[in-house]
Amino acid sequence: MKFFRTKKPLKILFIGSEAAPFAKVGGLASVMYSLPKALSRLGHDARVMIPRYLSIDPTQYELSMVREHLKVPTKNEKGESHLICNVKLFTPKKDEDPVCTYFLENQEYYEQRANVYGYMDDPVRWLLLCRGALEFLQTSDWKPDIIVGADWQTGYISNLLRTEYKNSTVLSKVTSVLAIHNMYHQGMFDHKFVQEMDYDDGHSMLPALEDPRLNKINALRRGIMHSDAIVTVSPNYAKEILTKEYGEMLDELLRERRAVLTGILNGIDYDLWNPENDPYVAHHFDKNNLEARTKNKKELQERFRLNVDKDAFIVSIVSRLTRQKGFDLLYPIMDTLMRELPIQFVVLGEGEGDLMGFFHDLETRYAGRVATHLKYDPVLPHIVLAGTDAVLVPSRFEPCGLTQLEAMRMGAIPIARKTGGIADSVIDYNPNKEIGTGFVFENFDSSSLMIAFIRAFENHRSKKQWQELQKRAMEEDFSWDSSAKKYTEFFERAIVFHNRNQQK
């Protein structure tokens, strides 16, 4: 089937729980910053809407009031029950600024909350965001063609559009898209242990904000059911979630909706990750000047108090330290690798206590060869990736993964498991065919990881081959501009799906 491009630029509103630089907890905030900017560069009018948390200073960002005393209904039935919200707007002044960003204000649920997540009433906060956004759009001069909701927190949007707002002259024309960043999170409960009486089939009306039943609503399920189209953060993850292994008990529903499901690989900010002018990198380099990169290796060794050795094979971890990321695979093999191979190891990140303890113990036992920095730092990833030889990404599952993209941009070679977005972005090295950008293993077990690790070590001993591998990795295009073009085509298909649904 052929889909024809629209003649005019699209108006797109991204709604989510976080967006850089205003509120950043995880990778979602980076996507909410970079993708709208990339779409804007293509000529679209892309905007963002998030809550205004306590940490967001309206004077620092020069927010202007665009809607005061917005009445947001708290329940489905007609009545006077509502919450009062304001909507403020950030308007960009420089090219590096984020796009136009709306902020939903409410004293009780946002402005008095220091954190983005972690409250018992989070479902209320996210439903208020969704209702508030739709109420605002009904009276706003700017009206989107498409609303993109990010993850379960915004799964209520398409549900509301299909039910309570279906007769709105404004909102009935809007196409709804659900962007799935991680299937594991579906609401404020463990979706794998839900009693039959608490099961949410997605068809009943949404409870009122003050109704305790709201805590048992599966917002992700509802988003999947009611959205006009669904997108995940990589093509391979879009296939994986159709299976029981990765579908988190929603695989059957997703298979029913596979006609409107697609996957587009996330990008990275090529201005932020640019070895030619990165302000955090001591010695700038490019794919044609990899000799300069060896100076960063020495810089890395000195900063982390590793033995200075230009021939050492440095492997790094730059990640949250969780079991999802697969680092527990190192438990039975790490001592063997350290004893048998002249390697150095750098660990950067924080996470689960047992993993942090494991790496701290390694640092103690292998002083000069293992170094750790077990807390979040926004600068050190640039220094590590500019100097390390390889990066470890052995994930159990990985919807997209940014580490391997950032690493390849900086000339660091991934040792990675073939899953999710990793399978879409890292090509296994084949010296005979002179192809590949990393060392990939398929089975999730320690032996497979060890084999990939040793393959990387052996190939690193050939300087010429290793530099050719680095060049290929650095030549890959993981820019948001590339992804934004694919999103444009996807949004145009989504509009077609919406128009079909309207005719039913």
C-alpha positions, 0 to 999 in steps of 0.5 A: 500500500502506498502512502502519499506525503502531506503537502504541508508541515505537520503540527506535532505535540509530544506529551511526557513525564520528562524532557531535557533540559527541564526535567531529566531522569532517564533516556526519555528526556533526551528523546523528548529534547532531540526528536522534536528539534530534529523534526523542526529542522525538517520544517515541522512544528513540533512542540512538547508538554510536561508538568512543571515540577518544583525543580523547574524554575519559571524565571530561569527559563522565562516561562510565559503564561498562556492559559490561566485557571484551566479547569480540568475535570477529575471524573467522567460524569458531568458535574462541577468536580475539577482541578485548577491548572495553569499552562505556561510556555517556554519559547526558544531564543537560540538554535540550541534551545529546546522547541516550544515547551508547554508546562502544566502547573498544579500546586498539589501534584506538580509544583510541590513535588521535588521528584518526577517519579516515585509517588503513590499517587503517580497515576493521578498525576499522569492522568491529570497531565493527559486530561489537562493537555486535552482540555488546554488544546480545546481552547488553544490557538495552536492545535496539533495534527498529531499527539505523541504520548511517551510510555504508560504515563500517557497511555490515557490520552488515546483512551480519552480521545476515543471516549470522552473527547470523541465528539470534540470538534477539535480533538476528534481530528487529532491523530494519537500515537503511543511511543513505547520506550520500555514494555516492562513498565505498565503502571503502578503495579506488577503486571505479572501478578494481577488478581483476576478481579483487578485485571484491566481489560481496557474497555471500561471508563477511566476512573475519576482521579480520586478513585482508588481503582485508578491505581489498578488501571493498565495505562500501557494496555489502554494506550496500545488498544486505543492509539491510532498508531504505535511506535517503539524505539527500534525495529527489532524491539517492535518484533520482539514485543510480539513474542511472549519472551519480550511482550510482558503479557501484552504480546497477544494484544500487540499481535492484534495491532501489528498492522499499526505498529512500527519501530524506529531506532532512536538517535543521538545528538551529534552536536553533543557527541562529536569527537572533533570538538567535544569540550570534555575531550582533551584531544580531539580526533576524527575517523581519519586521525585515530592516532590522536585518540590514543592520547585520550587513552592515556588521559583516561588511565591517568584520571582513573589511576590505571597503569599507564600502558598504551597497549592495554586493552581497556573495556568500559561499562557506561550504564545503569548497573542493573540486571536488565543490562546483563552485568551479572553475567560477569559474576562467574567469568570476571576473575578468569578474564582478569587473570588470563588477559592483560586487560583494564576495566573501567566502570561508570554508573550507579544502580543495584547494590549487589552489582555496585558491590561486585565492581567495588570489590574488583577495584580493590582486588585489581588495583591499577587494572580496575577503576570505578565511579559508582554514581551518575556523572554527565561529563565522565561518559565523554572522557571514558568513551573517547579513550576506551577501546571497547564498551560492554553492553550485554543486555537481557533486553534493550528496547533501543540502547544509547550506550552503543550508539554513543560509543561508536560515535566516539570510536569505542567498539561495542561488545554486545548482546544481539537484542532489541536496538542493539541488533539494529545498530551493531554489526558483528565483526567478520575479518574475512569479509571486512565488515562489522562494527562490534562483537556480538553474541546471541545467547544470554549466558556468561560463556557467550559473553566470554567468547565475544570478549576474547574475540575483541581482545584478540582482534585488538592486537592487530592495530591496523584491523582495529582502526578499520573497525573503529572507522566503520563504527564512526561512519554509521549514521545514528543522528536524530536527523536520520530518525526524524525522516523515518518518523515523518513517514510514520506520522503520515501513515498514522494520519491515514490510520486515524482517518480510517478509524473515524470512518468506522 
